[in-house]
Amino acid sequence: MTIADGNLWNGIYVKLPGHVGPKRRRVEIVSFRARYLDKDNLYGGAKVLVDAIRDIGLIVNDSPKWIDLKVRQKLDRANQRTEIKIAEII
């Protein structure tokens, strides 16, 4: 099974449609938290995730030429987590 098929990578489930290659992607990171973070802390924490996504080859790099990045947060005290959605921009 490949990353494009969907698998568990280092504790993160990854699912991408189609071929993983040099295409522009929409990356949406949603942090579900017990309380809201300041925006600078939210975006600072997302940098490590975006760099990891780049390092494993799911995006070419993190410049606006290659990704449309959205970072947001929601409250969920019972199930704190971070969800990352990656989609090809057509």
C-alpha positions in Angstrom: 0.0 0.0 0.0 1.3 3.4 -0.9 0.7 6.8 0.6 -1.6 7.6 -2.3 -3.7 4.5 -1.5 -4.0 5.6 2.1 -2.0 4.2 5.0 -0.7 4.9 8.4 2.5 7.0 8.3 4.2 7.6 11.6 0.9 7.6 13.4 -0.9 9.7 10.9 -3.4 8.3 8.4 -2.7 9.7 5.0 -5.2 9.5 2.1 -4.7 11.2 -1.2 -6.6 10.7 -4.4 -4.7 9.8 -7.5 -0.9 10.2 -8.2 1.3 12.0 -5.7 3.5 14.2 -7.7 4.4 17.8 -8.5 1.0 19.4 -8.5 -0.5 22.3 -6.6 -2.3 21.3 -3.5 -4.8 22.7 -1.0 -3.6 21.9 2.6 -6.1 22.4 5.4 -4.9 22.0 9.0 -7.7 22.0 11.6 -6.7 21.9 15.3 -9.4 20.6 17.6 -8.5 22.0 21.1 -9.9 22.3 24.6 -9.4 26.1 24.3 -8.4 28.4 21.5 -4.8 29.3 20.8 -3.5 32.7 19.9 -3.2 32.9 16.1 0.5 33.2 16.1 0.8 30.0 18.2 -1.6 28.2 15.9 0.3 29.1 12.8 3.7 28.5 14.4 2.6 25.0 15.3 1.4 24.3 11.8 4.9 25.0 10.3 6.3 21.7 11.6 3.4 19.9 10.0 3.8 21.6 6.7 7.5 20.9 6.7 6.8 17.2 7.4 4.3 17.0 4.6 6.9 18.5 2.3 9.7 16.2 3.6 7.7 13.1 2.8 6.9 14.4 -0.7 3.2 15.1 -0.5 3.8 18.7 -1.6 6.7 20.1 -3.7 7.4 22.9 -1.2 5.5 25.3 1.1 5.5 28.4 -1.2 2.2 29.8 -2.4 3.1 28.6 -5.9 2.6 25.0 -4.7 0.1 25.1 -1.8 -3.0 27.0 -0.7 -2.6 26.7 3.1 -5.6 27.1 5.5 -5.0 26.8 9.2 -8.0 27.0 11.6 -9.1 25.7 15.0 -12.3 24.4 16.6 -13.2 23.5 20.1 -13.5 19.8 21.0 -12.6 19.2 24.6 -13.5 15.5 24.5 -11.5 14.6 21.4 -8.5 16.9 20.9 -6.6 16.2 17.7 -5.2 17.7 14.5 -6.7 16.9 11.1 -4.8 17.5 7.9 -6.6 17.5 4.5 -4.6 17.6 1.3 -6.3 17.9 -2.0 -5.1 18.5 -5.6 -6.1 21.9 -7.0 -7.5 21.4 -10.4 
